[in-house]
Amino acid sequence: SGADPQALANPQPMFKLLRDAAPAVDLGEPGMVVVGGDAEVRHVLQHPDVFSSCIDAVHIGQVRPLIPLQIDPPHHRNYRKLLDPIFAPRQIALLEERTRALVQDLIAKVAGDGACNFHTAVAEPLPTTVFLQLLGLPVSRAAEFIALKDGIIRPPVTTSAERQAYTDEVGPRIYAVLQEAIDERADERADDRHPRVAPVGVALAGDRQE
């Protein structure tokens, strides 16, 4: 049912069916159980020693746990403390003007055509570009990041074994691209560590603009 467009558009009956069936429903896949009741969900979330979110929970080609999704309490909190400030309301508010301009630019590219594939023209590049801007990653490589993302969540395969093999191939490519971006960013920020080359104020202003 997960691939059924009608079920995705109107999931409430499916969820009710699961809740009415049992507190926990075995989907027939190893280690895969769905819980739908409030008490059951809370129990799962409060017992990471039994219901772990570790790297074995979901495999999408990663070689390290996904942060913070695959870090169990109490260590999860430490990573959230590092990430939460980036997504604080005050920081997100600073993105509004730039995000509005981005939407206007995306629409302007297809406005003259009178029609478009909204997904590929707007819905997909918009969040990807905002995310890249937020983390200081190269927006010029947005199409590449989108293709890699699709390789993980929409692999062109049919079986579970094919999916794992495909994501195992895409995962290292994602790490490689991110490492390239990190290395480039580290080189660009070299002046931050040497005030004699560039005033600290100028360096910080440059960081805010990126």
Salt bridges, closest charged atoms under 4 A:
ASP20 OD2 - LYS16 NZ 2.63
ASP38 OD2 - ARG42 NE 3.01
ASP84 OD1 - ARG80 NE 2.93
GLU96 OE2 - ARG100 NE 3.16
ASP105 OD2 - LYS109 NZ 3.62
GLU124 OE2 - HIS119 NE2 3.60
GLU124 OE2 - LYS149 NZ 2.91
GLU144 OE1 - ARG141 NE 2.85
ASP150 OD1 - LYS149 NZ 2.98
ASP150 OD1 - ARG154 NH1 2.89
ASP168 OD1 - HIS59 NE2 2.50
GLU169 OE1 - ARG173 NH1 3.18
GLU180 OE1 - ARG141 NH1 3.08
ASP192 OD2 - ARG189 NE 3.96
ASP207 OD1 - ARG185 NH2 3.50
ASP207 OD2 - ARG189 NH1 3.30
GLU210 OE1 - ARG185 NH1 1.87
